[in-house]
Amino acid sequence: MSAGKGLEAPHRRKEAGPRIVEKAAVTAYAAAVWVVAHVPQRLARWVIGTGSQAGYLLWPTKRVWSNANFGRVAGLPPDDRRVRRLALRAYREYATYLVEVMRLESLSVAESVSRVVQTDLDQIEAVWQSAPGGGLIFALGHVGNNEAVAAGVADRGWPISVVADDSSFPEMFERFRRLREGFGVHVIPWKNLREIYRVLKNREMLALLIDWGYRADGVPVRIFGAWTTLPAGPATLAAKTRSLVLPVAIRRGDDGMFHVSFSPAITVPSSSDADIARATQEIATALEATIGAAPEQWYSFKPMWPPTDAEGAELAARAARMLAGEPEPRASTAGAVGGPVPVAPDAADEAGEPRPELAPS
């Protein structure tokens, strides 16, 4: 279903915003980093958490999206008061994550990884070494603190890369690139397919975030009992490079530590529609378990499910066709959310590599 598609970051803005907006955002973030490094953590969390919750309350579109997401997770109508309370908790937890990330810039590597439960990371090496010929692809959701855990993996000397979007807010991308690479985490711009394939063919580790939001042209999956899509990238890359996909769950515990757990590693025998569909559903099942265990720590605030029942029914039909190996109708599957944006040929095309849909960090 993804043959011939252009590679796209699912969360990209259709057009670049005004330069002054980008500069203001970068300046504001730099100021916030300085403040967070010089005030008590509790005060920083309260201030940023209050602002985050105010954004939810005052931004109608964001509130509708969040309520729809958390209502689906909780099995409640979006307008239920319990859904609103859960959403507010999530925005407060998101502020905790922001403070943690901002503080990373003023901490040493040892201090940054000290909150990661090291015995949890011990499980990774055996799975990594069991890959049939390629590397190890971490499939993660926006839960817990991925930055600290990636730093913990790199601190062991293991080669880990992350895919990041360098097309929006390039100055912010550069700031986070320096932060991550300071921990030993290699950052790959999302269009650089040649580098993505290189790290996997060299049997290295690659982290991909998968819950950037619903896209009509993704792989149909069921999450919390409803049809939606996830990107084809993890499964397609695994099939093409003989890598394993390892779903990862990161949670902030009551003890202040980041606890890491793993679902069973996923092998993708081929890049056929049926194998991609089966593997992506396994990834979706693991994501559901991760979110369900700590929904207040899930900070993906864009629509995760299609807006209409008709789109959900079409996704179910498309999933059945993929599993049966039936060809897709020639008509575009792009719906109200928008279809793929073509990109100019690059090194990946010259190398003859397939262009899987990826979800960069």
C-alpha positions in Angstrom: 0.0 0.0 0.0 3.0 2.3 0.5 4.8 1.6 -2.8 5.7 4.8 -4.5 4.7 7.1 -1.7 6.8 10.0 -0.8 8.4 10.1 2.6 6.6 12.5 4.9 6.8 13.5 8.5 3.2 13.0 9.6 3.1 16.1 11.8 4.7 18.6 9.3 3.0 21.9 8.8 1.7 22.4 5.3 3.6 25.7 5.0 6.5 27.2 6.9 5.3 29.8 9.4 6.6 33.4 9.4 10.3 33.7 10.3 9.4 36.1 13.2 7.2 33.4 14.8 10.1 30.9 14.6 12.5 33.4 16.1 10.1 34.2 18.9 9.5 30.5 19.7 13.3 29.8 19.8 13.9 32.9 22.0 11.1 32.0 24.4 12.3 28.4 24.7 15.9 29.6 25.4 14.6 31.9 28.1 12.5 29.1 29.6 15.5 26.8 29.7 17.5 29.4 31.6 14.7 30.0 34.1 14.1 26.3 34.7 17.8 25.9 35.5 17.7 28.6 38.1 14.4 28.1 40.0 13.1 25.2 42.1 11.8 22.3 40.0 8.4 22.4 41.8 7.9 26.0 41.0 8.9 25.5 37.3 6.5 22.5 37.0 3.7 24.6 38.5 4.2 27.6 36.3 4.6 25.6 33.0 1.8 23.1 34.1 -0.6 26.0 34.7 0.2 27.5 31.3 -0.2 24.1 29.6 -3.6 23.5 31.2 -4.7 27.1 30.3 -3.8 26.3 26.7 -6.1 23.3 26.8 -8.9 25.3 28.3 -8.6 28.3 26.1 -7.8 26.7 22.7 -11.1 25.1 21.5 -9.6 23.0 18.7 -6.9 21.5 20.9 -9.5 20.8 23.6 -11.7 18.9 21.1 -8.8 16.9 19.9 -7.6 16.0 23.4 -11.0 15.1 24.6 -11.6 12.8 21.6 -8.3 11.1 22.3 -8.7 10.6 26.0 -12.3 9.7 25.7 -11.3 6.9 23.4 -8.7 5.7 25.8 -11.0 5.9 28.8 -14.0 4.4 27.0 -16.1 7.5 27.8 -17.9 10.2 25.7 -15.5 13.1 24.9 -17.7 15.5 26.9 -17.6 13.4 30.1 -16.2 15.3 33.1 -13.8 12.4 33.8 -12.3 12.8 30.3 -11.7 16.5 31.0 -10.0 15.7 34.3 -7.8 13.1 32.5 -6.9 15.6 29.8 -6.0 18.2 32.4 -3.8 15.7 34.2 -2.1 14.9 30.9 -1.3 18.5 30.2 0.1 18.9 33.8 2.2 15.8 33.2 3.4 17.2 29.9 4.7 20.2 31.8 6.7 17.8 34.0 8.2 16.3 30.9 9.0 19.8 29.5 10.8 20.8 32.7 12.8 17.5 32.6 13.9 18.1 29.0 14.8 21.7 29.7 16.9 20.7 32.7 18.8 18.2 30.6 20.7 21.1 29.1 22.3 22.0 32.4 22.9 18.4 33.7 25.9 16.1 33.1 25.4 12.9 31.3 25.6 10.9 34.5 23.0 13.1 36.1 20.7 12.8 33.1 20.7 9.0 33.0 20.6 8.6 36.8 16.8 8.5 36.8 16.6 5.7 34.3 16.2 2.2 35.8 19.4 0.5 34.6 18.2 -3.0 35.1 15.4 -2.3 32.7 17.9 -1.4 30.0 19.8 -4.6 30.6 17.1 -6.5 28.6 17.9 -4.7 25.4 21.3 -6.3 24.5 20.0 -9.8 24.1 17.1 -8.7 21.8 19.5 -6.6 19.8 21.9 -9.4 19.3 19.1 -11.7 18.1 18.2 -9.6 15.1 18.4 -11.8 12.0 20.8 -9.6 10.1 20.0 -5.9 10.7 19.6 -3.7 13.7 17.0 -2.9 16.3 14.1 -0.5 15.8 12.6 1.0 18.9 8.9 1.9 18.4 7.9 4.4 21.0 4.9 6.6 21.9 4.9 10.0 23.4 4.8 8.6 27.0 7.2 9.2 29.8 10.6 10.7 28.9 12.2 9.3 25.7 15.1 11.7 25.8 16.5 10.5 29.2 16.1 6.8 28.2 17.9 7.4 24.8 20.7 9.0 26.7 20.8 6.0 29.0 21.1 3.7 26.0 23.9 5.8 24.5 25.7 5.9 27.8 26.3 2.2 27.6 28.2 2.7 24.4 25.4 1.3 22.2 25.0 3.0 18.8 21.6 4.6 18.8 20.1 7.1 16.3 16.8 9.0 16.3 15.0 10.4 13.3 14.0 14.1 13.7 12.1 16.6 11.6 14.5 19.4 10.5 12.0 21.1 8.2 10.0 23.0 10.9 11.8 25.4 13.3 15.3 24.5 12.1 17.0 26.4 14.9 15.1 24.4 17.5 16.1 21.2 15.6 19.7 22.3 15.8 19.4 23.0 19.6 18.0 19.5 20.2 20.5 17.9 17.9 23.3 19.3 20.0 21.6 18.2 23.2 21.1 14.6 21.9 24.5 14.2 20.3 26.0 15.5 23.5 24.6 12.3 25.1 25.9 10.2 22.3 22.6 9.9 20.4 23.0 10.3 16.7 20.3 12.5 15.0 19.2 11.8 11.5 17.1 14.4 9.5 13.9 12.7 8.4 14.6 12.9 4.7 18.0 11.2 4.9 16.8 7.7 4.0 20.4 6.6 3.0 21.6 7.3 6.6 18.5 5.5 8.1 19.2 2.4 6.1 22.9 2.6 6.8 22.5 2.5 10.6 20.2 -0.5 10.4 22.3 -2.4 7.9 25.3 -1.8 10.3 23.2 -3.5 13.0 22.7 -0.4 15.0 19.7 0.9 16.9 17.1 3.3 15.6 14.3 5.0 17.6 11.0 6.0 15.9 8.0 7.7 17.5 4.8 6.3 16.1 1.9 8.3 17.5 2.1 11.6 15.7 -1.6 11.5 14.8 -4.0 10.0 12.3 -3.1 10.1 8.6 -5.6 8.6 6.2 -2.8 7.0 4.1 -1.1 5.1 7.0 -1.4 1.4 7.8 -4.9 0.6 9.2 -4.8 -0.7 12.8 -7.2 -1.0 15.8 -6.3 0.8 18.9 -8.7 1.0 21.9 -11.3 -0.8 19.8 -11.4 1.7 17.0 -9.8 1.9 13.6 -7.0 4.4 12.9 -3.6 4.3 11.3 0.1 4.1 12.2 3.0 4.9 10.0 4.4 2.1 7.8 8.0 3.1 8.5 9.0 0.7 11.4 7.6 -2.4 9.8 8.9 -1.5 6.3 12.4 -0.7 7.5 12.5 -4.0 9.5 11.5 -6.0 6.5 14.0 -4.3 4.1 16.9 -4.5 6.5 16.2 -7.8 8.4 15.9 -5.7 11.6 13.7 -6.4 14.6 11.0 -4.0 15.9 11.0 -3.6 19.7 8.0 -1.7 21.2 9.1 0.3 24.2 7.1 1.6 27.1 8.5 4.4 29.3 6.7 5.5 32.4 7.6 8.0 35.2 7.2 6.1 38.4 6.0 7.4 41.8 9.7 6.9 42.9 10.7 9.6 40.3 12.5 7.1 38.2 11.9 6.3 34.5 10.8 2.6 34.2 11.3 0.9 30.9 9.5 -2.2 29.7 9.3 -4.0 26.4 6.7 -5.9 24.4 7.9 -9.0 22.5 10.2 -8.2 19.6 8.5 -8.2 16.2 9.9 -9.9 13.1 8.6 -8.7 9.7 9.3 -11.6 7.2 8.7 -9.5 4.0 7.4 -6.1 2.8 4.2 -7.6 1.5 1.0 -5.7 2.5 -0.1 -8.6 4.7 3.2 -8.7 6.6 3.3 -4.9 7.0 -0.3 -4.9 8.2 0.3 -7.7 10.8 3.5 -6.2 12.2 2.0 -2.7 12.4 -1.0 -4.1 14.3 1.4 -5.7 16.8 3.0 -2.3 17.2 -0.4 -0.8 17.7 -1.4 -3.4 20.4 1.8 -2.6 22.3 1.2 1.2 22.0 -2.3 0.6 23.4 -0.9 -1.2 26.4 1.6 1.5 27.0 -1.0 4.3 26.9 -3.6 2.3 28.9 -1.1 1.8 31.7 -0.5 5.5 32.2 -2.9 7.6 30.1 -2.1 10.8 32.1 1.6 10.5 30.8 0.5 10.3 27.1 1.3 13.6 25.5 0.2 13.2 21.9 -2.4 16.0 21.6 -3.3 15.7 17.9 -6.2 13.6 16.6 -5.3 10.0 16.8 -8.5 8.6 15.2 -10.4 9.5 12.0 -13.2 12.1 12.5 -16.0 10.0 10.9 -17.3 6.5 11.2 -17.2 6.2 7.4 -13.4 6.6 7.5 -13.2 4.0 10.2 -15.2 1.6 8.0 -12.9 2.2 5.0 -9.9 1.6 7.2 -11.4 -1.8 8.3 -12.0 -2.7 4.6 -8.5 -1.6 3.6 -7.0 -3.7 6.5 -8.9 -6.8 5.2 -7.6 -6.2 1.7 -4.0 -5.8 2.9 -4.2 -9.0 5.0 -5.7 -10.9 2.0 -3.0 -9.6 -0.3 -5.5 -7.8 -2.6 -4.4 -4.8 -4.6 -5.5 -1.4 -3.5 -8.0 0.6 -5.6 -6.3 3.1 -7.8 -8.2 6.0 -6.2 -6.3 8.0 -3.5 -7.0 7.1 0.1 -6.2 10.6 1.3 -9.1 11.9 3.3 -9.9 15.1 5.3 -6.6 14.9 7.1 -4.6 15.2 3.9 -2.5 12.9 1.7 1.2 12.6 1.2 3.2 15.6 0.2 5.5 14.8 -2.7 9.2 15.4 -2.0 12.1 16.1 -4.4 14.3 13.1 -5.3 17.2 12.7 -3.0 20.0 10.3 -2.1 17.5 7.6 -1.2 16.1 7.6 -4.7 19.5 7.5 -6.2 20.4 4.5 -4.0 17.2 2.7 -5.1 16.0 2.5 -1.5 12.2 2.3 -0.7 10.8 5.4 1.0 8.7 4.2 4.0 6.5 6.6 5.9 8.3 7.6 9.0 7.3 9.4 12.2 10.3 11.5 13.3 10.8 12.8 16.8 
